[in-house]
Amino acid sequence: QNQNRQEGMAQQKNSLFGLIIFMFLTRVRKIYLKLADAHIYYTDDSRAIIGSYGINQEKIFVSANSPDTDLLLGTYERIKNEVLLLPPNRYRLIHVGRLVKWKRVDLILQAMTSLKAEFPELELLVAGFGPEEENLKIQASILGLNDSVKFLGGIYEPAILGRYLHESSIYVLAGMGGLSINDAMCFGKPVICSEADGTEKRLVRDDFNGYYFKSDDANSLALKIRKLLSNPDHVELFGKRSYLIIENEVNIHTVIKEYVNAFNFVTKNEYLLKVAEPNN
């Protein structure tokens, strides 16, 4: 009983300490955030989050992140008619990214085990390398997926990576992402992912060009993969929609435009302040 009381007091102490730290950091953020003339963020949620610190909405600019989409879209057009690197397989998945724990490639392997009976030709390409590579290979072997998973290593040439993406049906991101979603969409791939840092929301629209699954849930991931693989027409349609989102909405030009808007806002305000100075 005394031990339980001591543990309870320790938890209360830790909670109080955590609250003090949180309040201190919030105070500090309010000070330094107000020092900026403009703010640029990647997610639409930033408007509400940064606004809660008392920042005027006109100072907040939201721009998506983007690779060189001109290069990637041009590469896609060139490789469409090239000789295939792999035998055709409409049940081929692909994941691109550094092989670290938070990418959750292990979750894709788990999901595959419940799909193999229904889709015997199911295959996964893993492009990337990292500290988890050996563990993932061991997991694939234990799950009986040696013949179904191909580890391609790190691929940094857009044309080569683009050919592997082009020859796959679905891009799957099971954990935290980066620009890999953008890359896959440049090559006309539907995307299956979970909600992460918010950057994916501008790119992946549920039941439009892909699906969201419940984070860290292999069964939910398997369900979304099954949903697409069972409907080849959706794979093609969703892939075309992904391409158009990049071409028309989230690309290097729209990103640059939002940065230019932020720079113009700052320089315009600096000019107005200078003109308004008493000595001018």
ChimeraX commands (.cxc) that place a marker at each C-alpha (Angstrom):
marker #1 position 0.00,0.00,0.00 radius 0.5
marker #1 position 2.85,2.38,0.85 radius 0.5
marker #1 position 4.51,1.45,-2.43 radius 0.5
marker #1 position 1.32,2.27,-4.36 radius 0.5
marker #1 position 1.09,5.61,-2.54 radius 0.5
marker #1 position 4.72,6.41,-3.36 radius 0.5
marker #1 position 4.20,5.47,-7.02 radius 0.5
marker #1 position 1.09,7.68,-7.15 radius 0.5
marker #1 position 3.00,10.61,-5.65 radius 0.5
marker #1 position 5.83,10.08,-8.15 radius 0.5
marker #1 position 3.36,10.10,-11.04 radius 0.5
marker #1 position 1.77,13.32,-9.77 radius 0.5
marker #1 position 5.22,14.88,-9.44 radius 0.5
marker #1 position 6.14,13.85,-12.98 radius 0.5
marker #1 position 2.82,15.14,-14.29 radius 0.5
marker #1 position 3.34,18.48,-12.54 radius 0.5
marker #1 position 6.90,18.72,-13.87 radius 0.5
marker #1 position 5.67,17.90,-17.39 radius 0.5
marker #1 position 2.98,20.59,-17.11 radius 0.5
marker #1 position 5.56,23.18,-16.01 radius 0.5
marker #1 position 7.84,22.27,-18.95 radius 0.5
marker #1 position 4.91,22.47,-21.37 radius 0.5
marker #1 position 3.85,25.89,-20.07 radius 0.5
marker #1 position 7.43,27.14,-20.25 radius 0.5
marker #1 position 7.91,25.94,-23.85 radius 0.5
marker #1 position 4.56,27.40,-24.87 radius 0.5
marker #1 position 5.61,30.76,-23.44 radius 0.5
marker #1 position 8.94,30.62,-25.26 radius 0.5
marker #1 position 7.23,29.70,-28.57 radius 0.5
marker #1 position 4.86,32.64,-28.24 radius 0.5
marker #1 position 7.86,34.95,-27.91 radius 0.5
marker #1 position 10.02,33.70,-30.79 radius 0.5
marker #1 position 7.13,32.96,-33.19 radius 0.5
marker #1 position 6.04,36.59,-32.98 radius 0.5
marker #1 position 9.53,37.70,-33.99 radius 0.5
marker #1 position 9.07,36.29,-37.51 radius 0.5
marker #1 position 7.73,38.49,-40.29 radius 0.5
marker #1 position 6.13,35.49,-42.00 radius 0.5
marker #1 position 5.69,31.77,-41.40 radius 0.5
marker #1 position 5.82,28.99,-44.00 radius 0.5
marker #1 position 4.60,25.48,-43.13 radius 0.5
marker #1 position 3.83,22.25,-44.97 radius 0.5
marker #1 position 0.43,21.36,-43.53 radius 0.5
marker #1 position -2.95,23.09,-43.52 radius 0.5
marker #1 position -3.30,22.34,-39.80 radius 0.5
marker #1 position -0.49,24.83,-39.23 radius 0.5
marker #1 position -2.89,27.74,-39.62 radius 0.5
marker #1 position -4.83,26.69,-36.54 radius 0.5
marker #1 position -1.77,25.53,-34.57 radius 0.5
marker #1 position 0.37,28.62,-35.17 radius 0.5
marker #1 position -2.68,30.87,-34.95 radius 0.5
marker #1 position -3.23,29.59,-31.42 radius 0.5
marker #1 position 0.02,31.34,-30.44 radius 0.5
marker #1 position -1.46,34.67,-31.42 radius 0.5
marker #1 position 0.08,34.86,-34.90 radius 0.5
marker #1 position -1.97,36.84,-37.43 radius 0.5
marker #1 position -3.35,34.57,-40.17 radius 0.5
marker #1 position -2.06,36.87,-42.91 radius 0.5
marker #1 position 1.49,36.04,-41.79 radius 0.5
marker #1 position 0.96,32.28,-42.17 radius 0.5
marker #1 position 1.65,30.67,-45.55 radius 0.5
marker #1 position 1.06,26.98,-46.27 radius 0.5
marker #1 position 3.08,25.34,-49.01 radius 0.5
marker #1 position 3.30,21.64,-49.76 radius 0.5
marker #1 position 6.67,19.94,-50.02 radius 0.5
marker #1 position 7.77,18.76,-53.44 radius 0.5
marker #1 position 10.65,17.16,-55.33 radius 0.5
marker #1 position 11.58,18.33,-58.83 radius 0.5
marker #1 position 8.29,17.28,-60.42 radius 0.5
marker #1 position 9.33,18.57,-63.86 radius 0.5
marker #1 position 12.19,16.08,-63.85 radius 0.5
marker #1 position 10.07,13.20,-62.56 radius 0.5
marker #1 position 7.09,13.78,-64.86 radius 0.5
marker #1 position 9.45,14.04,-67.80 radius 0.5
marker #1 position 11.16,10.81,-66.74 radius 0.5
marker #1 position 7.78,9.08,-66.55 radius 0.5
marker #1 position 6.94,10.06,-70.12 radius 0.5
marker #1 position 10.30,8.68,-71.33 radius 0.5
marker #1 position 10.17,5.32,-69.58 radius 0.5
marker #1 position 6.58,4.38,-70.44 radius 0.5
marker #1 position 7.59,2.53,-73.58 radius 0.5
marker #1 position 10.95,1.16,-72.42 radius 0.5
marker #1 position 11.62,-2.56,-72.09 radius 0.5
marker #1 position 10.38,-3.83,-68.71 radius 0.5
marker #1 position 12.87,-4.65,-65.98 radius 0.5
marker #1 position 10.54,-7.25,-64.43 radius 0.5
marker #1 position 7.87,-9.67,-65.66 radius 0.5
marker #1 position 4.40,-8.03,-65.69 radius 0.5
marker #1 position 2.52,-8.50,-62.42 radius 0.5
marker #1 position -0.59,-6.52,-61.49 radius 0.5
marker #1 position -0.25,-7.72,-57.89 radius 0.5
marker #1 position 3.07,-5.97,-57.34 radius 0.5
marker #1 position 3.40,-3.48,-54.43 radius 0.5
marker #1 position 6.30,-1.11,-53.95 radius 0.5
marker #1 position 7.75,0.78,-51.00 radius 0.5
marker #1 position 10.50,3.40,-51.29 radius 0.5
marker #1 position 12.41,4.77,-48.34 radius 0.5
marker #1 position 15.19,4.32,-45.84 radius 0.5
marker #1 position 14.85,1.04,-43.97 radius 0.5
marker #1 position 14.35,2.29,-40.44 radius 0.5
marker #1 position 11.81,1.27,-37.81 radius 0.5
marker #1 position 9.49,4.27,-38.23 radius 0.5
marker #1 position 8.92,3.43,-41.91 radius 0.5
marker #1 position 7.13,0.26,-40.71 radius 0.5
marker #1 position 8.04,-1.97,-43.67 radius 0.5
marker #1 position 7.54,-4.82,-41.19 radius 0.5
marker #1 position 3.83,-3.94,-41.17 radius 0.5
marker #1 position 3.62,-4.42,-44.94 radius 0.5
marker #1 position 5.17,-7.89,-44.56 radius 0.5
marker #1 position 2.62,-8.77,-41.87 radius 0.5
marker #1 position -0.23,-7.60,-44.08 radius 0.5
marker #1 position 1.06,-9.69,-46.97 radius 0.5
marker #1 position 0.77,-12.92,-45.00 radius 0.5
marker #1 position -3.02,-12.57,-44.83 radius 0.5
marker #1 position -3.25,-11.77,-48.54 radius 0.5
marker #1 position -1.05,-14.44,-50.12 radius 0.5
marker #1 position -3.72,-17.14,-50.20 radius 0.5
marker #1 position -6.11,-14.82,-52.04 radius 0.5
marker #1 position -3.42,-13.30,-54.27 radius 0.5
marker #1 position -0.70,-15.96,-54.82 radius 0.5
marker #1 position 1.21,-13.63,-57.17 radius 0.5
marker #1 position 1.41,-10.87,-54.55 radius 0.5
marker #1 position 4.86,-9.28,-54.60 radius 0.5
marker #1 position 6.62,-6.44,-52.80 radius 0.5
marker #1 position 9.53,-4.37,-54.06 radius 0.5
marker #1 position 11.51,-2.59,-51.33 radius 0.5
marker #1 position 13.72,0.22,-52.61 radius 0.5
marker #1 position 16.12,1.59,-50.03 radius 0.5
marker #1 position 18.62,0.50,-47.45 radius 0.5
marker #1 position 19.17,1.11,-43.76 radius 0.5
marker #1 position 19.76,-0.50,-40.36 radius 0.5
marker #1 position 16.54,-2.53,-40.48 radius 0.5
marker #1 position 17.35,-4.30,-43.75 radius 0.5
marker #1 position 18.67,-7.51,-42.20 radius 0.5
marker #1 position 15.79,-7.71,-39.69 radius 0.5
marker #1 position 13.28,-7.28,-42.52 radius 0.5
marker #1 position 14.93,-10.03,-44.56 radius 0.5
marker #1 position 14.77,-12.34,-41.54 radius 0.5
marker #1 position 11.11,-11.45,-40.99 radius 0.5
marker #1 position 10.32,-12.13,-44.65 radius 0.5
marker #1 position 11.99,-15.52,-44.36 radius 0.5
marker #1 position 10.11,-16.44,-41.16 radius 0.5
marker #1 position 6.81,-15.43,-42.78 radius 0.5
marker #1 position 7.55,-17.52,-45.85 radius 0.5
marker #1 position 7.80,-14.48,-48.12 radius 0.5
marker #1 position 11.30,-14.95,-49.50 radius 0.5
marker #1 position 10.02,-15.46,-53.03 radius 0.5
marker #1 position 7.55,-12.59,-52.74 radius 0.5
marker #1 position 9.78,-9.76,-51.47 radius 0.5
marker #1 position 12.61,-8.22,-53.47 radius 0.5
marker #1 position 15.04,-5.90,-51.70 radius 0.5
marker #1 position 16.40,-3.59,-54.39 radius 0.5
marker #1 position 18.81,-1.58,-52.25 radius 0.5
marker #1 position 19.21,2.18,-52.50 radius 0.5
marker #1 position 18.17,3.62,-55.87 radius 0.5
marker #1 position 19.05,7.24,-56.54 radius 0.5
marker #1 position 18.70,7.45,-60.31 radius 0.5
marker #1 position 15.18,8.79,-61.10 radius 0.5
marker #1 position 14.93,6.79,-64.33 radius 0.5
marker #1 position 15.69,3.48,-62.62 radius 0.5
marker #1 position 13.45,4.12,-59.62 radius 0.5
marker #1 position 10.79,5.38,-62.00 radius 0.5
marker #1 position 10.85,2.14,-63.96 radius 0.5
marker #1 position 10.29,0.09,-60.78 radius 0.5
marker #1 position 7.43,2.39,-59.79 radius 0.5
marker #1 position 5.94,2.20,-63.28 radius 0.5
marker #1 position 6.05,-1.60,-63.22 radius 0.5
marker #1 position 4.28,-1.78,-59.83 radius 0.5
marker #1 position 0.55,-1.41,-59.16 radius 0.5
marker #1 position 0.34,0.26,-55.74 radius 0.5
marker #1 position 2.64,2.38,-53.64 radius 0.5
marker #1 position 2.44,1.45,-49.95 radius 0.5
marker #1 position 3.78,3.60,-47.11 radius 0.5
marker #1 position 3.14,1.95,-43.76 radius 0.5
marker #1 position 4.88,4.46,-41.49 radius 0.5
marker #1 position 6.28,7.97,-41.55 radius 0.5
marker #1 position 6.99,9.30,-45.01 radius 0.5
marker #1 position 8.82,12.03,-46.82 radius 0.5
marker #1 position 8.71,12.84,-50.49 radius 0.5
marker #1 position 8.20,9.23,-51.52 radius 0.5
marker #1 position 4.43,9.75,-51.90 radius 0.5
marker #1 position 5.09,12.62,-54.31 radius 0.5
marker #1 position 7.56,10.46,-56.24 radius 0.5
marker #1 position 5.09,7.59,-56.57 radius 0.5
marker #1 position 2.28,9.90,-57.71 radius 0.5
marker #1 position 4.56,11.40,-60.39 radius 0.5
marker #1 position 4.60,7.90,-61.89 radius 0.5
marker #1 position 0.85,7.46,-61.70 radius 0.5
marker #1 position 0.57,5.24,-58.64 radius 0.5
marker #1 position -2.36,4.94,-56.24 radius 0.5
marker #1 position -1.17,5.33,-52.64 radius 0.5
marker #1 position -2.01,3.46,-49.46 radius 0.5
marker #1 position -0.76,5.13,-46.29 radius 0.5
marker #1 position -1.76,6.12,-42.75 radius 0.5
marker #1 position -2.14,9.61,-41.33 radius 0.5
marker #1 position 1.26,10.88,-40.27 radius 0.5
marker #1 position 2.64,14.42,-40.08 radius 0.5
marker #1 position -0.15,15.93,-42.19 radius 0.5
marker #1 position 1.82,16.45,-45.42 radius 0.5
marker #1 position 0.11,13.40,-46.92 radius 0.5
marker #1 position -3.34,14.99,-46.67 radius 0.5
marker #1 position -2.74,17.33,-49.61 radius 0.5
marker #1 position -1.66,14.40,-51.75 radius 0.5
marker #1 position -3.74,11.35,-50.85 radius 0.5
marker #1 position -7.53,11.67,-50.96 radius 0.5
marker #1 position -9.30,8.66,-49.48 radius 0.5
marker #1 position -11.19,6.59,-52.05 radius 0.5
marker #1 position -10.08,9.00,-54.78 radius 0.5
marker #1 position -6.42,8.28,-55.49 radius 0.5
marker #1 position -5.71,5.92,-52.61 radius 0.5
marker #1 position -6.71,4.76,-49.15 radius 0.5
marker #1 position -5.81,5.51,-45.56 radius 0.5
marker #1 position -5.43,2.61,-43.14 radius 0.5
marker #1 position -5.45,2.65,-39.35 radius 0.5
marker #1 position -1.95,3.46,-38.13 radius 0.5
marker #1 position 0.14,0.47,-36.94 radius 0.5
marker #1 position -2.68,-1.96,-37.82 radius 0.5
marker #1 position -1.62,-4.75,-40.21 radius 0.5
marker #1 position -5.20,-5.98,-40.63 radius 0.5
marker #1 position -6.39,-2.52,-41.65 radius 0.5
marker #1 position -3.49,-2.24,-44.09 radius 0.5
marker #1 position -4.29,-5.65,-45.59 radius 0.5
marker #1 position -7.93,-4.62,-46.00 radius 0.5
marker #1 position -6.98,-1.52,-48.03 radius 0.5
marker #1 position -4.51,-3.45,-50.19 radius 0.5
marker #1 position -7.16,-6.10,-50.86 radius 0.5
marker #1 position -9.66,-3.40,-51.77 radius 0.5
marker #1 position -7.42,-2.09,-54.54 radius 0.5
marker #1 position -6.02,-5.39,-55.79 radius 0.5
marker #1 position -9.56,-6.73,-56.14 radius 0.5
marker #1 position -10.46,-3.84,-58.42 radius 0.5
marker #1 position -7.94,-3.35,-61.26 radius 0.5
marker #1 position -10.06,-0.53,-62.72 radius 0.5
marker #1 position -9.63,1.45,-59.49 radius 0.5
marker #1 position -5.87,0.85,-59.55 radius 0.5
marker #1 position -5.70,2.45,-62.98 radius 0.5
marker #1 position -8.18,5.24,-62.20 radius 0.5
marker #1 position -6.61,6.13,-58.85 radius 0.5
marker #1 position -3.18,6.16,-60.48 radius 0.5
marker #1 position -4.33,8.64,-63.14 radius 0.5
marker #1 position -5.81,10.84,-60.44 radius 0.5
marker #1 position -2.52,10.78,-58.53 radius 0.5
marker #1 position -0.71,11.96,-61.64 radius 0.5
marker #1 position -3.18,14.80,-62.17 radius 0.5
marker #1 position -2.88,15.97,-58.55 radius 0.5
marker #1 position 0.85,16.36,-59.09 radius 0.5
marker #1 position 0.48,17.92,-62.52 radius 0.5
marker #1 position -2.17,20.46,-61.49 radius 0.5
marker #1 position -1.97,21.01,-57.73 radius 0.5
marker #1 position 1.13,19.89,-55.81 radius 0.5
marker #1 position 4.28,20.41,-57.82 radius 0.5
marker #1 position 7.51,22.37,-57.78 radius 0.5
marker #1 position 5.81,25.41,-59.34 radius 0.5
marker #1 position 2.94,25.65,-56.83 radius 0.5
marker #1 position 5.42,25.26,-53.98 radius 0.5
marker #1 position 7.70,28.00,-55.31 radius 0.5
marker #1 position 4.68,30.27,-55.85 radius 0.5
marker #1 position 3.71,30.06,-52.18 radius 0.5
marker #1 position 7.27,30.84,-51.09 radius 0.5
marker #1 position 7.30,33.85,-53.44 radius 0.5
marker #1 position 4.02,35.01,-51.88 radius 0.5
marker #1 position 5.62,34.86,-48.44 radius 0.5
marker #1 position 8.74,36.72,-49.59 radius 0.5
marker #1 position 6.63,39.39,-51.31 radius 0.5
marker #1 position 4.56,39.81,-48.15 radius 0.5
marker #1 position 7.69,40.38,-46.06 radius 0.5
marker #1 position 9.43,42.73,-48.50 radius 0.5
marker #1 position 6.23,44.71,-49.09 radius 0.5
marker #1 position 5.75,45.21,-45.35 radius 0.5
marker #1 position 9.41,46.17,-44.91 radius 0.5
marker #1 position 9.01,48.78,-47.67 radius 0.5
marker #1 position 5.84,50.19,-46.11 radius 0.5
marker #1 position 7.52,50.41,-42.71 radius 0.5
marker #1 position 10.50,52.20,-44.25 radius 0.5
marker #1 position 8.27,54.69,-46.06 radius 0.5
marker #1 position 6.38,55.34,-42.84 radius 0.5
marker #1 position 9.54,56.20,-40.88 radius 0.5
marker #1 position 9.57,59.86,-39.73 radius 0.5
marker #1 position 12.91,60.63,-41.42 radius 0.5
marker #1 position 11.66,59.55,-44.87 radius 0.5
marker link #1:1,2 radius 0.2
marker link #1:2,3 radius 0.2
marker link #1:3,4 radius 0.2
marker link #1:4,5 radius 0.2
marker link #1:5,6 radius 0.2
marker link #1:6,7 radius 0.2
marker link #1:7,8 radius 0.2
marker link #1:8,9 radius 0.2
marker link #1:9,10 radius 0.2
marker link #1:10,11 radius 0.2
marker link #1:11,12 radius 0.2
marker link #1:12,13 radius 0.2
marker link #1:13,14 radius 0.2
marker link #1:14,15 radius 0.2
marker link #1:15,16 radius 0.2
marker link #1:16,17 radius 0.2
marker link #1:17,18 radius 0.2
marker link #1:18,19 radius 0.2
marker link #1:19,20 radius 0.2
marker link #1:20,21 radius 0.2
marker link #1:21,22 radius 0.2
marker link #1:22,23 radius 0.2
marker link #1:23,24 radius 0.2
marker link #1:24,25 radius 0.2
marker link #1:25,26 radius 0.2
marker link #1:26,27 radius 0.2
marker link #1:27,28 radius 0.2
marker link #1:28,29 radius 0.2
marker link #1:29,30 radius 0.2
marker link #1:30,31 radius 0.2
marker link #1:31,32 radius 0.2
marker link #1:32,33 radius 0.2
marker link #1:33,34 radius 0.2
marker link #1:34,35 radius 0.2
marker link #1:35,36 radius 0.2
marker link #1:36,37 radius 0.2
marker link #1:37,38 radius 0.2
marker link #1:38,39 radius 0.2
marker link #1:39,40 radius 0.2
marker link #1:40,41 radius 0.2
marker link #1:41,42 radius 0.2
marker link #1:42,43 radius 0.2
marker link #1:43,44 radius 0.2
marker link #1:44,45 radius 0.2
marker link #1:45,46 radius 0.2
marker link #1:46,47 radius 0.2
marker link #1:47,48 radius 0.2
marker link #1:48,49 radius 0.2
marker link #1:49,50 radius 0.2
marker link #1:50,51 radius 0.2
marker link #1:51,52 radius 0.2
marker link #1:52,53 radius 0.2
marker link #1:53,54 radius 0.2
marker link #1:54,55 radius 0.2
marker link #1:55,56 radius 0.2
marker link #1:56,57 radius 0.2
marker link #1:57,58 radius 0.2
marker link #1:58,59 radius 0.2
marker link #1:59,60 radius 0.2
marker link #1:60,61 radius 0.2
marker link #1:61,62 radius 0.2
marker link #1:62,63 radius 0.2
marker link #1:63,64 radius 0.2
marker link #1:64,65 radius 0.2
marker link #1:65,66 radius 0.2
marker link #1:66,67 radius 0.2
marker link #1:67,68 radius 0.2
marker link #1:68,69 radius 0.2
marker link #1:69,70 radius 0.2
marker link #1:70,71 radius 0.2
marker link #1:71,72 radius 0.2
marker link #1:72,73 radius 0.2
marker link #1:73,74 radius 0.2
marker link #1:74,75 radius 0.2
marker link #1:75,76 radius 0.2
marker link #1:76,77 radius 0.2
marker link #1:77,78 radius 0.2
marker link #1:78,79 radius 0.2
marker link #1:79,80 radius 0.2
marker link #1:80,81 radius 0.2
marker link #1:81,82 radius 0.2
marker link #1:82,83 radius 0.2
marker link #1:83,84 radius 0.2
marker link #1:84,85 radius 0.2
marker link #1:85,86 radius 0.2
marker link #1:86,87 radius 0.2
marker link #1:87,88 radius 0.2
marker link #1:88,89 radius 0.2
marker link #1:89,90 radius 0.2
marker link #1:90,91 radius 0.2
marker link #1:91,92 radius 0.2
marker link #1:92,93 radius 0.2
marker link #1:93,94 radius 0.2
marker link #1:94,95 radius 0.2
marker link #1:95,96 radius 0.2
marker link #1:96,97 radius 0.2
marker link #1:97,98 radius 0.2
marker link #1:98,99 radius 0.2
marker link #1:99,100 radius 0.2
marker link #1:100,101 radius 0.2
marker link #1:101,102 radius 0.2
marker link #1:102,103 radius 0.2
marker link #1:103,104 radius 0.2
marker link #1:104,105 radius 0.2
marker link #1:105,106 radius 0.2
marker link #1:106,107 radius 0.2
marker link #1:107,108 radius 0.2
marker link #1:108,109 radius 0.2
marker link #1:109,110 radius 0.2
marker link #1:110,111 radius 0.2
marker link #1:111,112 radius 0.2
marker link #1:112,113 radius 0.2
marker link #1:113,114 radius 0.2
marker link #1:114,115 radius 0.2
marker link #1:115,116 radius 0.2
marker link #1:116,117 radius 0.2
marker link #1:117,118 radius 0.2
marker link #1:118,119 radius 0.2
marker link #1:119,120 radius 0.2
marker link #1:120,121 radius 0.2
marker link #1:121,122 radius 0.2
marker link #1:122,123 radius 0.2
marker link #1:123,124 radius 0.2
marker link #1:124,125 radius 0.2
marker link #1:125,126 radius 0.2
marker link #1:126,127 radius 0.2
marker link #1:127,128 radius 0.2
marker link #1:128,129 radius 0.2
marker link #1:129,130 radius 0.2
marker link #1:130,131 radius 0.2
marker link #1:131,132 radius 0.2
marker link #1:132,133 radius 0.2
marker link #1:133,134 radius 0.2
marker link #1:134,135 radius 0.2
marker link #1:135,136 radius 0.2
marker link #1:136,137 radius 0.2
marker link #1:137,138 radius 0.2
marker link #1:138,139 radius 0.2
marker link #1:139,140 radius 0.2
marker link #1:140,141 radius 0.2
marker link #1:141,142 radius 0.2
marker link #1:142,143 radius 0.2
marker link #1:143,144 radius 0.2
marker link #1:144,145 radius 0.2
marker link #1:145,146 radius 0.2
marker link #1:146,147 radius 0.2
marker link #1:147,148 radius 0.2
marker link #1:148,149 radius 0.2
marker link #1:149,150 radius 0.2
marker link #1:150,151 radius 0.2
marker link #1:151,152 radius 0.2
marker link #1:152,153 radius 0.2
marker link #1:153,154 radius 0.2
marker link #1:154,155 radius 0.2
marker link #1:155,156 radius 0.2
marker link #1:156,157 radius 0.2
marker link #1:157,158 radius 0.2
marker link #1:158,159 radius 0.2
marker link #1:159,160 radius 0.2
marker link #1:160,161 radius 0.2
marker link #1:161,162 radius 0.2
marker link #1:162,163 radius 0.2
marker link #1:163,164 radius 0.2
marker link #1:164,165 radius 0.2
marker link #1:165,166 radius 0.2
marker link #1:166,167 radius 0.2
marker link #1:167,168 radius 0.2
marker link #1:168,169 radius 0.2
marker link #1:169,170 radius 0.2
marker link #1:170,171 radius 0.2
marker link #1:171,172 radius 0.2
marker link #1:172,173 radius 0.2
marker link #1:173,174 radius 0.2
marker link #1:174,175 radius 0.2
marker link #1:175,176 radius 0.2
marker link #1:176,177 radius 0.2
marker link #1:177,178 radius 0.2
marker link #1:178,179 radius 0.2
marker link #1:179,180 radius 0.2
marker link #1:180,181 radius 0.2
marker link #1:181,182 radius 0.2
marker link #1:182,183 radius 0.2
marker link #1:183,184 radius 0.2
marker link #1:184,185 radius 0.2
marker link #1:185,186 radius 0.2
marker link #1:186,187 radius 0.2
marker link #1:187,188 radius 0.2
marker link #1:188,189 radius 0.2
marker link #1:189,190 radius 0.2
marker link #1:190,191 radius 0.2
marker link #1:191,192 radius 0.2
marker link #1:192,193 radius 0.2
marker link #1:193,194 radius 0.2
marker link #1:194,195 radius 0.2
marker link #1:195,196 radius 0.2
marker link #1:196,197 radius 0.2
marker link #1:197,198 radius 0.2
marker link #1:198,199 radius 0.2
marker link #1:199,200 radius 0.2
marker link #1:200,201 radius 0.2
marker link #1:201,202 radius 0.2
marker link #1:202,203 radius 0.2
marker link #1:203,204 radius 0.2
marker link #1:204,205 radius 0.2
marker link #1:205,206 radius 0.2
marker link #1:206,207 radius 0.2
marker link #1:207,208 radius 0.2
marker link #1:208,209 radius 0.2
marker link #1:209,210 radius 0.2
marker link #1:210,211 radius 0.2
marker link #1:211,212 radius 0.2
marker link #1:212,213 radius 0.2
marker link #1:213,214 radius 0.2
marker link #1:214,215 radius 0.2
marker link #1:215,216 radius 0.2
marker link #1:216,217 radius 0.2
marker link #1:217,218 radius 0.2
marker link #1:218,219 radius 0.2
marker link #1:219,220 radius 0.2
marker link #1:220,221 radius 0.2
marker link #1:221,222 radius 0.2
marker link #1:222,223 radius 0.2
marker link #1:223,224 radius 0.2
marker link #1:224,225 radius 0.2
marker link #1:225,226 radius 0.2
marker link #1:226,227 radius 0.2
marker link #1:227,228 radius 0.2
marker link #1:228,229 radius 0.2
marker link #1:229,230 radius 0.2
marker link #1:230,231 radius 0.2
marker link #1:231,232 radius 0.2
marker link #1:232,233 radius 0.2
marker link #1:233,234 radius 0.2
marker link #1:234,235 radius 0.2
marker link #1:235,236 radius 0.2
marker link #1:236,237 radius 0.2
marker link #1:237,238 radius 0.2
marker link #1:238,239 radius 0.2
marker link #1:239,240 radius 0.2
marker link #1:240,241 radius 0.2
marker link #1:241,242 radius 0.2
marker link #1:242,243 radius 0.2
marker link #1:243,244 radius 0.2
marker link #1:244,245 radius 0.2
marker link #1:245,246 radius 0.2
marker link #1:246,247 radius 0.2
marker link #1:247,248 radius 0.2
marker link #1:248,249 radius 0.2
marker link #1:249,250 radius 0.2
marker link #1:250,251 radius 0.2
marker link #1:251,252 radius 0.2
marker link #1:252,253 radius 0.2
marker link #1:253,254 radius 0.2
marker link #1:254,255 radius 0.2
marker link #1:255,256 radius 0.2
marker link #1:256,257 radius 0.2
marker link #1:257,258 radius 0.2
marker link #1:258,259 radius 0.2
marker link #1:259,260 radius 0.2
marker link #1:260,261 radius 0.2
marker link #1:261,262 radius 0.2
marker link #1:262,263 radius 0.2
marker link #1:263,264 radius 0.2
marker link #1:264,265 radius 0.2
marker link #1:265,266 radius 0.2
marker link #1:266,267 radius 0.2
marker link #1:267,268 radius 0.2
marker link #1:268,269 radius 0.2
marker link #1:269,270 radius 0.2
marker link #1:270,271 radius 0.2
marker link #1:271,272 radius 0.2
marker link #1:272,273 radius 0.2
marker link #1:273,274 radius 0.2
marker link #1:274,275 radius 0.2
marker link #1:275,276 radius 0.2
marker link #1:276,277 radius 0.2
marker link #1:277,278 radius 0.2
marker link #1:278,279 radius 0.2
marker link #1:279,280 radius 0.2
view
